[in-house]
Amino acid sequence: ATSWVAQVRATRDTDISKQVRSILNKITEETFERLQDKLFECGLTTEFHVRIVVGEIFQKATTQHHFTQMYTKLCVNFHDWCKQEQICENENIFKRILVDQCQDSFEDYLTPPDLDDMDEQDRTEALSKFKEKMLGNMKFAAQL
């Protein structure tokens, strides 16, 4: 059995993850400032929360190529905010989290998806999604 404190912390982390995802689903160039502020105010207090935000930003940036610059700006601003709020014990932790995310993503795309058990349409779609994410990963990493 897990302690009450651990259960509360897990629930809080899940809530923050949902809030971050919801905010990033709505963010555009027009809503950037307002939603960025809302993101920074959603209760981010730990290194784990930073990992959640970086992971979600990375996911969005690699699949929404037209917003790559905006997500890059969000990462820069988020890094500055984390330093200001002293969320990470060491300011290099943020950069390490971002680099780890880039590396993990690159490693994920070293091997194309298994297409053997798919029909032609599913194979084409899976390969297209794979290429799009791989390209998004390279574009976002280059912007950073």
C-alpha positions as CSV (number, residue, x, y, z in Angstrom):
1,A,0.0,0.0,0.0
2,T,1.2,3.5,-0.8
3,S,1.1,6.3,1.7
4,W,-1.5,9.0,1.6
5,V,1.2,11.6,0.8
6,A,2.4,9.5,-2.2
7,Q,-1.2,9.2,-3.5
8,V,-1.8,12.9,-3.2
9,R,1.5,13.7,-4.9
10,A,0.7,11.3,-7.8
11,T,-2.8,12.8,-8.2
12,R,-1.3,16.3,-8.2
13,D,1.3,15.3,-10.9
14,T,-1.5,13.8,-13.0
15,D,-3.6,16.9,-12.6
16,I,-0.6,19.1,-13.7
17,S,0.0,16.8,-16.6
18,K,-3.6,17.2,-17.8
19,Q,-3.4,21.0,-17.3
20,V,-0.2,21.3,-19.3
21,R,-1.6,19.2,-22.1
22,S,-4.8,21.2,-22.1
23,I,-2.9,24.5,-22.3
24,L,-0.6,23.3,-25.0
25,N,-3.6,22.0,-27.0
26,K,-4.9,25.6,-27.2
27,I,-1.7,27.6,-27.7
28,T,-1.2,29.5,-30.9
29,E,0.7,32.6,-31.9
30,E,-2.3,34.7,-31.0
31,T,-2.8,33.1,-27.6
32,F,0.8,32.6,-26.8
33,E,1.4,35.2,-24.0
34,R,-1.8,34.5,-22.2
35,L,-1.5,30.7,-22.3
36,Q,2.2,30.8,-21.5
37,D,1.4,32.8,-18.3
38,K,-1.4,30.2,-17.5
39,L,1.2,27.4,-18.0
40,F,3.6,29.0,-15.6
41,E,0.8,29.5,-13.0
42,C,-0.5,25.9,-13.0
43,G,1.4,24.8,-10.0
44,L,4.8,23.7,-11.4
45,T,7.1,23.2,-8.4
46,T,9.3,20.2,-9.0
47,E,11.9,18.9,-11.4
48,F,9.3,16.2,-12.3
49,H,6.9,18.9,-13.4
50,V,9.6,20.4,-15.6
51,R,10.0,17.0,-17.2
52,I,6.3,16.8,-17.8
53,V,6.2,20.2,-19.5
54,V,9.3,19.6,-21.6
55,G,8.0,16.2,-22.7
56,E,4.6,17.7,-23.7
57,I,6.3,20.7,-25.5
58,F,8.5,18.3,-27.3
59,Q,5.6,16.1,-28.4
60,K,3.7,19.1,-29.8
61,A,6.8,20.6,-31.5
62,T,7.7,17.4,-33.3
63,T,4.2,16.9,-34.7
64,Q,3.2,20.5,-35.4
65,H,6.0,21.8,-37.6
66,H,4.3,25.1,-38.3
67,F,4.6,26.0,-34.6
68,T,8.2,24.9,-34.1
69,Q,9.4,28.5,-33.6
70,M,6.7,29.2,-31.1
71,Y,7.5,26.0,-29.1
72,T,11.2,27.0,-29.2
73,K,10.3,30.4,-27.7
74,L,8.2,28.7,-25.1
75,C,11.2,26.5,-24.1
76,V,13.4,29.5,-23.8
77,N,10.9,31.4,-21.7
78,F,10.1,28.3,-19.6
79,H,13.9,27.9,-18.9
80,D,14.1,31.5,-17.8
81,W,11.0,31.1,-15.6
82,C,12.4,27.9,-14.0
83,K,15.6,29.8,-13.1
84,Q,13.7,32.7,-11.7
85,E,11.4,30.5,-9.7
86,Q,14.4,28.2,-8.7
87,I,12.4,25.1,-9.6
88,C,15.5,23.0,-10.5
89,E,18.3,22.8,-8.0
90,N,20.8,23.4,-10.7
91,E,20.0,25.6,-13.8
92,N,21.7,23.0,-16.0
93,I,19.1,20.4,-15.1
94,F,16.6,22.1,-17.4
95,K,19.0,21.8,-20.3
96,R,19.8,18.2,-19.4
97,I,16.1,17.3,-19.4
98,L,15.8,18.9,-22.9
99,V,18.9,17.2,-24.3
100,D,17.7,13.9,-22.8
101,Q,14.3,14.3,-24.5
102,C,16.0,15.1,-27.8
103,Q,18.3,12.1,-27.5
104,D,15.5,9.7,-26.6
105,S,13.4,10.9,-29.5
106,F,16.3,10.6,-31.9
107,E,16.9,7.0,-30.7
108,D,13.2,6.2,-31.0
109,Y,13.4,7.2,-34.7
110,L,16.6,5.2,-35.6
111,T,14.4,2.2,-36.4
112,P,11.4,2.5,-38.7
113,P,8.1,1.0,-37.5
114,D,7.4,-2.7,-38.2
115,L,5.2,-2.6,-41.3
116,D,5.0,-6.4,-42.0
117,D,1.6,-7.1,-40.6
118,M,-0.1,-4.0,-42.2
119,D,-2.0,-3.5,-45.4
120,E,-0.8,-1.0,-48.0
121,Q,-2.9,1.9,-46.6
122,D,-1.9,1.4,-43.0
123,R,1.8,0.9,-44.0
124,T,1.7,4.2,-46.0
125,E,0.1,6.0,-43.1
126,A,2.5,4.6,-40.5
127,L,5.5,5.4,-42.6
128,S,4.2,9.0,-43.2
129,K,3.7,9.5,-39.4
130,F,7.1,8.1,-38.7
131,K,8.8,10.5,-41.2
132,E,6.8,13.5,-40.0
133,K,7.8,12.9,-36.4
134,M,11.4,12.3,-37.3
135,L,11.5,15.5,-39.4
136,G,9.7,17.4,-36.6
137,N,12.3,16.1,-34.1
138,M,15.2,17.4,-36.3
139,K,13.5,20.8,-36.9
140,F,12.8,21.4,-33.2
141,A,16.3,20.3,-32.1
142,A,17.8,22.6,-34.8
143,Q,15.7,25.5,-33.5
144,L,16.8,25.0,-29.9
